[in-house]
Amino acid sequence: KNNIIRSAERMPEENYAFKPSPDVRSFGQLIGHVADAQYLFCSAVLGTPNPAPGVEKSKTSKADLVQALKDGFAYCDKAYDGMTDTQAAATVKFFGAEQAKVTVLSFNTAHNNEHYGNIVTYLRMKGLVPPSSERR
């Protein structure tokens, strides 16, 4: 989560429209997609309506997208932080099937990692060092 947020903050605003290829999301759309996913996955786990659908399609500025990303992760923190062993095994309807809550959260983590890989590529193409590759 922190590497994704730090990457979104690191990319200059003028590169938010950058697409490595015409058939993929822009950097900004990718950040919006990750924000949307936080709400999609975690609203299912929390059993509440998605409070902020459509970030990818409605936000375009760096400031708005970074804030939406931070808000999405904060929303998801409630699902992760409140999880107990009993709740983890409870099922919810997700992508048309009954899924254990822990499965939905695991899928969310995998989805974040997948898209962090995309984000790293976009940053490197713009000559930026991804947070996970910084010298410590």
C-alpha positions in Angstrom: 0.0 0.0 0.0 2.7 2.5 1.0 4.7 1.8 -2.2 1.7 2.4 -4.3 0.9 5.7 -2.6 4.5 6.8 -2.7 4.7 6.0 -6.4 1.5 8.1 -7.1 3.1 11.0 -5.2 6.4 10.6 -6.9 5.1 10.7 -10.5 4.9 14.2 -11.8 1.5 15.5 -12.7 2.4 15.9 -16.4 3.0 12.2 -16.5 -0.4 11.2 -15.2 -1.7 11.0 -18.8 1.3 8.8 -19.9 0.5 5.5 -21.5 3.4 3.2 -22.5 1.1 1.9 -25.3 -2.2 3.2 -26.6 -4.1 0.1 -25.6 -3.3 0.3 -21.8 -4.4 2.6 -19.0 -2.6 5.9 -18.4 -0.7 6.2 -15.2 -3.6 8.2 -13.7 -6.1 5.7 -14.8 -4.0 2.9 -13.2 -4.0 4.8 -9.9 -7.7 5.3 -10.2 -8.2 1.7 -10.9 -6.3 0.7 -7.8 -8.4 3.1 -5.7 -11.6 1.7 -7.2 -10.4 -1.8 -6.3 -10.0 -0.9 -2.7 -13.6 0.1 -2.5 -14.9 -2.8 -4.5 -13.1 -5.5 -2.5 -13.4 -4.0 0.9 -17.1 -3.0 0.6 -17.9 -6.6 -0.1 -15.9 -7.7 3.0 -17.4 -4.9 5.2 -20.9 -5.6 3.9 -21.5 -2.0 3.0 -22.4 -0.3 -0.3 -19.3 0.9 -2.2 -19.0 4.5 -1.0 -16.9 5.8 -3.9 -17.4 4.0 -7.2 -15.9 5.2 -10.5 -12.7 6.9 -9.4 -10.8 5.8 -12.5 -13.5 7.4 -14.7 -14.2 10.5 -12.7 -10.8 11.8 -11.4 -7.9 13.0 -13.5 -5.7 15.4 -11.5 -2.8 14.1 -9.5 -4.1 15.6 -6.3 -7.6 14.1 -6.7 -6.2 10.7 -7.6 -3.6 10.6 -4.8 -6.3 11.6 -2.3 -8.7 9.0 -3.7 -6.0 6.3 -3.4 -5.2 7.3 0.2 -8.9 7.3 1.0 -9.4 3.9 -0.6 -6.6 2.4 1.3 -7.9 3.9 4.6 -11.4 2.5 3.8 -9.8 -0.9 3.3 -7.8 -0.7 6.5 -11.2 -1.1 8.3 -11.7 -4.4 6.6 -8.2 -5.7 7.4 -7.9 -4.3 10.9 -11.3 -5.6 11.9 -10.8 -9.1 10.7 -11.0 -12.0 13.2 -10.6 -15.7 12.6 -14.3 -16.2 12.7 -15.0 -13.3 10.3 -12.3 -14.5 7.9 -14.2 -17.7 7.3 -17.6 -16.0 6.8 -18.6 -15.9 3.1 -19.8 -13.0 1.0 -21.0 -12.7 -2.6 -18.1 -11.6 -4.7 -17.7 -11.8 -8.5 -20.8 -13.9 -8.6 -19.7 -16.6 -6.2 -19.7 -17.1 -2.4 -16.1 -16.3 -1.2 -14.6 -16.4 2.2 -13.8 -12.8 3.4 -10.2 -13.7 3.8 -10.1 -14.9 0.1 -11.5 -11.5 -1.0 -8.8 -9.7 1.0 -6.1 -12.0 -0.3 -7.3 -11.3 -3.8 -7.1 -7.6 -3.1 -3.5 -7.9 -1.9 -2.6 -9.9 -5.0 -4.3 -7.3 -7.2 -2.4 -4.5 -5.5 0.9 -6.3 -6.0 0.1 -7.0 -9.7 -0.6 -3.3 -10.3 2.4 -2.2 -8.3 4.4 -4.1 -10.9 2.7 -2.0 -13.6 3.3 1.2 -11.7 7.1 0.3 -11.4 7.3 0.0 -15.1 5.6 3.3 -15.7 7.9 5.0 -13.2 11.1 3.5 -14.8 10.0 4.5 -18.3 9.9 8.1 -17.0 13.4 7.7 -15.4 12.1 7.5 -11.8 13.2 5.0 -9.1 10.3 3.1 -7.6 10.0 3.2 -3.8 10.7 -0.5 -3.4 14.1 0.0 -5.2 15.3 3.0 -3.2 18.6 2.7 -1.4 18.1 2.4 2.3 
